[in-house]
Amino acid sequence: METKAPQKNSNVIYFLIVVILALVGTDVYLLIKKNQTDRTVSVQSDQKTRLQSELDSLELQIEQVNTGKAKLSAEMQAKNDSLKTKIRELRIQLDKGKLTLAELNKAQEDVKQLRYFVTKYTADIEELKKQNQDLTTERDTLKSNLNVVSSNLNTVKEKATNLQKQNEDLSTKVQMGAALKMGTMNIKSFKVKDNGKESDNNRAAVVKKFKIEFTVASNPLAEKRLHDIFVRVIDPTGNLITAPESATFQVDGQDLQYTYKAPVDFKDDGSGFTIDWINPNHFQKGTYTVLLYSDGYTMGKSSVTLK
């Protein structure tokens, strides 16, 4: 009996050692498992944070590329809205709390695909901006060219206006130069008897007719043809004696009434002319002024006094 007690104690010790080793092994396994779990959670948390950062970066990229205020087409606007919607959906997925590794991998693939579309969208927007800039440059160039053309047209128009005015002035000078000009002028008053016989007289009570005798100065510019001579007779009171029909003619661009009109055949040979004018009214005492006009200009004037 005394020899079996040590063997029994030895078995107990072995059993305790096995139990202790089992407990230690369990603790080690649990510790390793916990470390692996913590490491997995940490990796998942880091991956989630990185994905959120990438979404922030992509969203900022979209906002920055749209700051150029380029006018988007309907297709470009649809892409812009689609990308923003996809970012919101991914944020909602990442904000659900703990995600499985499969869900994180799926989110990572979605972000990778989203990055491709954002990059392509950015390139399209930049190309649109470049096209708009090119159009703006072309517009400004065209506007500048139009301003130059307009300026040149204004210059040409101004030159044409000046040339037209010069031509008009020259034409006026030519017309003035070609108009008949008075050489000499003399007015005689006559008494006319019933039988038609005329005699010089200066008494207003018996005078019926003025004989206007004149010559035309030599003028090579004047046309050798019939020229109308317009006569204006001013009575002693300063009133114009008008023709029965109250006709008018132009002098220096103005319309004037005349007393009498008669043609003369100008040949530029120094010939003298006579215009007979019979007063339809009675003459009165005083001085009468007679003015002659031709070709739109004044030829000259003279006067006669009746007693």
Secondary structure as the mmCIF struct_conf table of DSSP 4:
data_model
#
loop_
_struct_conf.conf_type_id
_struct_conf.id
_struct_conf.beg_label_comp_id
_struct_conf.beg_label_asym_id
_struct_conf.beg_label_seq_id
_struct_conf.end_label_comp_id
_struct_conf.end_label_asym_id
_struct_conf.end_label_seq_id
TURN_TY1_P TURN_TY1_P1 GLU A 2 LYS A 4
HELX_RH_AL_P HELX_RH_AL_P1 ALA A 5 VAL A 65
TURN_TY1_P TURN_TY1_P2 ASN A 66 GLY A 68
HELX_RH_AL_P HELX_RH_AL_P2 ALA A 74 LEU A 94
TURN_TY1_P TURN_TY1_P3 ASP A 95 LYS A 96
BEND BEND1 GLY A 97 LYS A 98
HELX_RH_AL_P HELX_RH_AL_P3 LEU A 101 ALA A 178
BEND BEND2 ALA A 179 ALA A 179
STRN STRN1 MET A 182 VAL A 192
TURN_TY1_P TURN_TY1_P4 ASP A 194 ASN A 195
BEND BEND3 GLY A 196 GLY A 196
STRN STRN2 GLU A 198 ASP A 200
TURN_TY1_P TURN_TY1_P5 ALA A 204 VAL A 206
STRN STRN3 VAL A 207 VAL A 216
TURN_TY1_P TURN_TY1_P6 PRO A 220 LEU A 221
BEND BEND4 ALA A 222 ALA A 222
BEND BEND5 LYS A 224 ARG A 225
STRN STRN4 LEU A 226 ILE A 234
TURN_TY1_P TURN_TY1_P7 PRO A 236 THR A 237
BEND BEND6 GLY A 238 GLY A 238
STRN STRN5 LEU A 240 ILE A 241
TURN_TY1_P TURN_TY1_P8 PRO A 244 GLU A 245
STRN STRN6 THR A 248 VAL A 251
TURN_TY1_P TURN_TY1_P9 ASP A 252 GLY A 253
STRN STRN7 GLN A 254 GLN A 257
BEND BEND7 THR A 259 THR A 259
STRN STRN8 TYR A 260 ASP A 265
BEND BEND8 ASP A 268 ASP A 269
STRN STRN9 GLY A 272 ILE A 278
BEND BEND9 PRO A 280 ASN A 281
BEND BEND10 LYS A 285 LYS A 285
STRN STRN10 GLY A 286 SER A 294
TURN_TY1_P TURN_TY1_P10 ASP A 295 GLY A 296
STRN STRN11 TYR A 297 LEU A 306
#
